[in-house]
Amino acid sequence: MLESLERNLLTPIPLCFVLGLICTRIHGGIKIPKELYLSIAIFLLMSIGFIGGHELAHEYHEHGVSTIWKPALATLILGCVTPITSYLVLHYVGRLSIADSAGIAAHYGSTSAVTYAVANSFVEQTQHPANSFLPTLVTILECPGIAIALVLGAALSARERAAKAAATGRPARESKLGEALYEVMTGQSILLMAGLLVIGFISTLFMDPKGFQPFYDFFQSKGMLFRGLLCIFLLEMGLVAGERLGDLVKVGPFLVAFGILMPLVHGFLGVYLGHLAGLNLGGCTVLGAIVASASYIAAPPAVRLTLPEANPTLSITAALAITFPFNIAFGIPIYFEMAKWVGAT
């Protein structure tokens, strides 16, 4: 375990995140231009999707759908389970409101593409690369959790508002659930990853290999470009998370504990179901990491549309200042050890 932690922490990618945290706390002068940060985010999402489509095409060409349908089904089940378990814990144990519970659950039901990239880099360094179709699972996991949490929150909030309206005689506010789901499905992360996955899949099947190679070299996650840009992105995430550390006082000890313990529970579920679905050691680790992660890109605008009464400080602070740093520093090695414990090879 200590060896896995050391292997993860003492590498440039997580250390850049730590540098960002430190810089913010000492009021350092590092600033990443917003345009550069957004451009890097676009590249990372495109790369994950494109290489995922390329590897999926190879998998389909050699084995058809026989090797991917079980992991895909397991991922879909996880995407449905995690927002419900999160909501139940937040509402009934943490005593948070319906809107706040559903809003946070939407973040924890979705996934973080950056956590995937870091986890994938970790398993490659351990000489246990994940199954080639893992980016497909990232795309599958992105939507269901947000949708289920929003439907749950909107339905329960509407019932609560209707009861209050009946008592006060004032009309109840209508939920914008349909608009929020459209926002999720057409958001940048979904469109880029799903779109580039299709492009990578089609290009691999129909392009001449020599013509395809330059695109593969540009997008591949093992390349210098991807890892270098990921370091810059993690530096920016460290700066942003550092600014949010002050909000930990506002969210309280329960949400801090939730932001650490719930990912461990979800991570174990991801590792175990991944093992049952036939994923290798690296694949189980990465699936556990993405199931344990929380969205801070796709979820916030959707939650804002459907549940405007939800407090964004709670959800964003939990996802970005608690769960994301925990997963980057400690979570990924823990999921790796979990995968070994359940028997993944």
C-alpha positions in Angstrom: 0.0 0.0 0.0 2.7 2.5 0.9 4.6 1.6 -2.3 1.5 2.4 -4.3 1.0 5.7 -2.5 4.6 6.6 -3.1 4.4 5.6 -6.7 1.4 7.8 -7.1 2.3 10.9 -5.1 5.9 11.3 -6.1 5.2 11.8 -9.8 4.8 15.1 -11.8 1.0 14.9 -12.3 -0.2 14.9 -8.7 2.8 17.0 -7.6 1.6 19.7 -10.0 -1.8 19.6 -8.2 0.0 20.0 -4.8 2.0 22.9 -6.2 -1.3 24.6 -7.2 -2.7 24.1 -3.7 0.4 25.5 -2.0 0.6 28.5 -4.3 -3.0 29.5 -3.5 -2.4 29.2 0.2 0.7 31.3 0.2 -0.8 33.8 -2.2 1.7 32.9 -4.9 1.8 34.5 -8.3 1.0 31.5 -10.6 -2.0 32.2 -12.8 -3.2 30.0 -15.7 -5.0 32.0 -18.4 -8.6 30.9 -18.7 -8.3 30.4 -22.5 -5.4 28.1 -22.0 -7.2 26.1 -19.3 -10.3 25.7 -21.5 -8.2 24.7 -24.5 -6.4 22.0 -22.5 -9.7 20.7 -21.1 -11.0 20.4 -24.7 -7.8 18.6 -25.8 -8.0 16.1 -22.9 -11.6 15.3 -23.5 -11.0 14.9 -27.2 -8.0 12.7 -26.6 -9.8 10.4 -24.2 -12.7 10.0 -26.7 -10.5 9.6 -29.8 -8.2 7.0 -28.3 -11.1 5.3 -26.7 -12.8 5.0 -30.1 -9.6 3.7 -31.7 -9.2 1.0 -29.0 -12.9 0.1 -29.2 -12.6 -0.4 -32.9 -9.7 -2.8 -32.4 -11.6 -4.6 -29.7 -14.7 -4.8 -31.9 -12.7 -6.0 -34.9 -11.1 -8.8 -32.9 -13.8 -9.9 -30.5 -17.0 -8.2 -31.5 -19.0 -7.0 -28.5 -18.3 -10.1 -26.4 -15.6 -8.5 -24.2 -17.2 -5.1 -23.7 -20.9 -5.7 -23.0 -20.4 -6.9 -19.4 -18.2 -4.0 -18.4 -20.6 -1.6 -20.2 -23.6 -3.1 -18.3 -21.7 -3.0 -15.0 -20.9 0.7 -15.6 -24.5 1.5 -16.4 -25.6 -0.2 -13.2 -23.0 1.8 -11.2 -24.2 5.0 -12.9 -27.7 4.3 -11.6 -26.7 3.1 -8.1 -24.2 5.8 -7.1 -26.5 8.9 -7.2 -29.2 7.0 -5.2 -26.8 5.9 -2.5 -25.4 9.4 -2.3 -28.8 10.9 -2.0 -29.9 8.5 0.7 -26.8 9.2 2.8 -26.9 12.9 2.3 -30.6 13.3 3.1 -31.2 10.7 5.8 -27.9 10.6 7.5 -26.6 14.2 6.8 -30.1 15.7 7.2 -29.5 17.9 4.1 -32.5 19.3 2.2 -34.0 17.5 -0.8 -32.5 20.0 -3.2 -29.0 20.0 -1.6 -29.0 16.2 -1.4 -30.0 15.7 -5.0 -27.6 18.4 -6.2 -24.6 16.8 -4.5 -25.8 13.4 -5.6 -25.8 14.6 -9.2 -22.1 15.5 -8.9 -21.2 12.2 -7.3 -23.3 10.2 -9.7 -21.3 11.5 -12.7 -17.6 11.3 -13.2 -14.4 13.3 -13.6 -12.5 12.8 -16.9 -9.4 14.3 -15.2 -9.5 11.6 -12.5 -9.7 9.0 -15.3 -6.6 10.5 -17.0 -4.6 10.4 -13.7 -5.8 6.9 -12.8 -4.9 5.7 -16.3 -1.5 7.2 -16.0 -1.0 5.5 -12.6 -1.8 2.0 -13.8 0.4 2.5 -16.8 3.3 3.4 -14.5 2.6 0.2 -12.5 2.9 -1.9 -15.7 -0.8 -2.9 -15.4 -2.4 -0.9 -18.2 -6.2 -0.8 -18.2 -8.4 -2.5 -20.8 -8.3 -0.5 -24.0 -12.0 0.3 -24.0 -12.1 2.1 -20.6 -12.7 5.5 -22.2 -16.0 4.1 -23.5 -17.0 3.4 -19.9 -16.1 7.0 -18.9 -18.6 8.2 -21.6 -21.3 5.8 -20.4 -20.9 6.8 -16.8 -21.1 10.6 -17.5 -24.9 11.0 -18.0 -27.0 8.5 -16.0 -26.0 9.6 -12.5 -26.8 13.3 -13.2 -30.1 12.4 -14.8 -31.2 10.1 -12.0 -30.3 12.5 -9.2 -32.0 15.4 -11.0 -35.2 13.4 -11.6 -35.2 12.3 -8.0 -34.6 15.8 -6.7 -37.0 17.4 -9.1 -39.8 15.0 -8.3 -39.4 15.2 -4.5 -38.9 19.0 -4.5 -42.0 19.4 -6.7 -44.0 17.4 -4.2 -42.6 19.4 -1.3 -43.3 22.7 -3.2 -46.9 21.5 -4.0 -47.5 20.8 -0.3 -46.2 24.3 0.7 -48.2 25.9 -2.1 -51.4 24.2 -0.9 -50.7 25.4 2.6 -49.9 29.0 1.6 -52.1 29.4 -1.5 -49.1 30.5 -3.6 -48.4 28.9 -7.0 -45.5 26.4 -7.0 -42.5 27.0 -9.2 -42.2 24.6 -12.2 -39.0 22.5 -12.5 -36.8 22.8 -15.6 -35.9 19.2 -15.7 -36.2 18.7 -19.4 -34.0 21.8 -20.1 -31.4 20.5 -17.6 -31.2 17.0 -19.2 -30.8 18.7 -22.5 -28.0 20.8 -21.0 -26.3 17.6 -19.8 -26.6 15.7 -23.1 -25.3 18.6 -25.1 -22.6 19.7 -22.7 -19.0 20.1 -23.7 -17.7 17.0 -21.9 -20.4 14.6 -23.3 -20.3 16.0 -26.9 -16.5 16.0 -27.1 -15.9 12.5 -25.6 -18.8 10.8 -27.3 -18.2 12.6 -30.6 -14.5 11.9 -30.7 -15.1 8.3 -29.6 -17.3 7.8 -32.7 -14.7 9.6 -34.9 -11.9 7.5 -33.5 -13.9 4.3 -34.0 -14.9 5.1 -37.7 -11.4 6.4 -38.6 -9.7 3.3 -37.3 -12.0 1.0 -39.2 -11.9 2.9 -42.5 -8.7 4.9 -42.7 -5.4 3.6 -44.0 -3.2 2.9 -41.0 -0.4 5.2 -42.3 -2.8 8.1 -42.7 -4.3 7.4 -39.3 -1.0 7.3 -37.4 -0.4 11.1 -37.1 -3.8 11.5 -35.4 -3.0 8.7 -33.0 0.4 10.1 -32.2 -1.2 13.5 -31.5 -4.0 12.3 -29.2 -2.4 9.2 -27.4 -2.5 9.4 -23.6 1.0 7.9 -23.3 2.5 10.7 -25.3 4.5 13.7 -24.1 1.8 16.2 -25.2 -1.0 14.6 -23.2 1.0 14.2 -20.0 2.5 17.6 -20.2 -0.9 19.3 -20.7 -2.3 17.1 -17.9 0.3 18.6 -15.6 -0.7 22.1 -16.5 -4.4 21.2 -16.1 -3.7 19.7 -12.6 -1.8 22.8 -11.6 -4.8 24.9 -12.5 -7.1 22.4 -10.6 -4.8 22.8 -7.6 -5.2 26.6 -7.8 -9.0 26.3 -8.0 -9.2 23.7 -5.2 -6.9 25.8 -3.0 -9.3 28.7 -3.3 -12.1 26.4 -2.2 -10.3 25.1 0.9 -11.7 28.0 2.9 -15.2 26.8 2.2 -14.6 23.6 4.1 -15.6 25.5 7.3 -19.0 26.3 5.7 -19.8 22.7 4.5 -19.2 21.2 7.9 -17.6 17.9 9.1 -20.3 15.6 7.7 -19.7 16.7 4.1 -16.0 16.4 4.6 -16.4 12.8 5.8 -18.9 12.2 3.0 -16.4 13.5 0.4 -13.9 10.9 1.6 -15.9 7.9 2.7 -18.5 7.8 -0.1 -15.9 7.6 -2.8 -14.3 4.7 -1.0 -17.6 2.9 -1.0 -18.3 3.7 -4.6 -14.8 2.9 -5.6 -15.0 -0.6 -4.1 -18.3 -1.2 -5.9 -16.6 -0.1 -9.1 -13.6 -2.4 -8.5 -15.7 -5.4 -7.5 -18.3 -5.1 -10.4 -15.4 -4.5 -12.8 -13.8 -7.7 -11.6 -17.0 -9.6 -12.1 -17.3 -8.1 -15.6 -13.9 -9.4 -16.5 -11.7 -6.3 -16.3 -8.0 -6.7 -15.6 -6.2 -5.2 -12.6 -5.6 -1.8 -14.3 -9.2 -1.7 -15.6 -10.7 -2.5 -12.2 -8.5 0.3 -10.7 -9.5 2.9 -13.3 -13.2 1.9 -13.1 -13.1 2.2 -9.3 -11.5 5.6 -9.6 -14.0 7.0 -12.1 -17.0 5.6 -10.1 -15.5 7.2 -7.0 -15.0 10.6 -8.7 -17.3 13.5 -8.8 -18.2 15.8 -11.7 -17.4 19.5 -11.5 -17.9 20.3 -15.2 -21.1 18.7 -16.4 -23.1 18.6 -13.2 -23.1 22.2 -11.9 -25.0 23.9 -14.8 -27.6 21.1 -14.9 -28.2 21.3 -11.1 -28.5 25.1 -11.4 -31.2 24.7 -14.0 -33.3 22.0 -12.3 -32.7 22.8 -8.6 -31.9 26.5 -8.3 -32.6 26.3 -4.5 -29.6 23.9 -4.1 -26.6 25.5 -2.5 -23.7 25.3 -5.1 -21.1 25.9 -2.4 -21.9 22.5 -0.9 -21.7 20.4 -4.0 -18.7 22.1 -5.7 -16.7 22.3 -2.5 -17.3 18.6 -1.8 -16.4 17.6 -5.4 -13.5 19.9 -6.0 -11.9 20.6 -2.6 -12.5 17.2 -0.9 -13.1 14.3 -3.3 -10.9 15.3 -6.2 -7.7 15.9 -4.0 -8.4 12.8 -2.0 -8.7 10.6 -5.2 -5.6 12.1 -6.8 -3.4 11.7 -3.7 -4.7 8.6 -2.0 -7.8 7.2 -3.6 -6.3 5.8 -6.8 -3.6 3.7 -5.0 -6.3 2.5 -2.6 -8.5 1.3 -5.5 -5.4 -0.4 -7.0 -5.0 -2.3 -3.7 -8.7 -3.1 -3.6 -8.5 -4.5 -7.2 -5.6 -6.8 -6.1 -7.6 -7.8 -3.0 -10.7 -8.9 -5.0 -8.4 -11.0 -7.2 -8.0 -8.9 -10.4 -4.9 -9.7 -12.4 
